[in-house]
Amino acid sequence: MRIVDSHVHFYSEEVSANPVTWGTEHRELWWTSCVAPVGRRSVQGWANAAVMLRDMDRAGIEKCVLLGWYWENQETCDLQNAWFNDLIKAHPDRLLAFATVQPRAKQAALDSLERALDAGFCGIGELFPQAQEFAYDDPYFSRVMQIAADRGTPVNLHITDPLIPTKAVTRATPLENFVRLAKDFPGAKLILAHWGGGLPFYELNPHLREILRNVSYDCAASPLLYDRRVFRQVIDLVGADRVLYGSDYPLLLYPREQQAPEFKRFLNDLATAGLTTEEQEKVLGKNLLRLLGCEY
Ligand SMILES: [Zn+2]
């Protein structure tokens, strides 16, 4: 079965060597407090390209989508897009990349995004407006969404479940923001991360289901949030065509048992979550490849 991970993060070795120094120097205080929280162990793991490719091989993963972080500064977005550009050129058969963008940088953000998409990036995100401090109706964010809709390029957005208590640093992401976005950009392919923070339940309402018809949900970081019955339950709510496997590697998804990131354990959870072979095939790769306009 082909496995394509839709939600992987990657940082250069300069970053992982000393995240606090790097984050402080680049004025990425939000990111720094997420990956290196003061006073407790972080669930963030680190992997260079060789380790990531080795872990992919060990788990039978064909390809990974590298997602950008929701940086506060466009300069950091540009830096990360440059790392990703090198990686997808070096490993075109294994790695895909989404471009990251800070709409507060206005025209410079749009120019950078268009350059990345022209260079072969196949999506946008992961974006997190509350962390990047731009409004959902920011005109430049609307332009980003319009570029995505015009090019048929998916956009991955972070969602924090409003009710699950977490020690992680986060900000509220009211679900109505995403409903409005889907309504305002009916042609855009939205990927809502982390199971859409509970939004799939609302698809039982026919009106909302119609608005959300172009939304897909990824399962990134799922073991930190929900038990594995979530796979069966969400597929029963929205169907098997709009659920995407994504891990959030190199996050430690089972922090009590894991010292280092890896893909296998979560894939085992997915394999034993009560899905049919056809459903697994869709979730593990077919749905994402369809969204990206690739052959299966
Ligand atoms: Zn993520």
Boltz pocket constraint, residues with backbone or C-beta under 6 A from the ligand:
constraints:
  - pocket:
      binder: B
      contacts: [[A, 7], [A, 9], [A, 67], [A, 126], [A, 193], [A, 220], [A, 248]]
      max_distance: 6.0
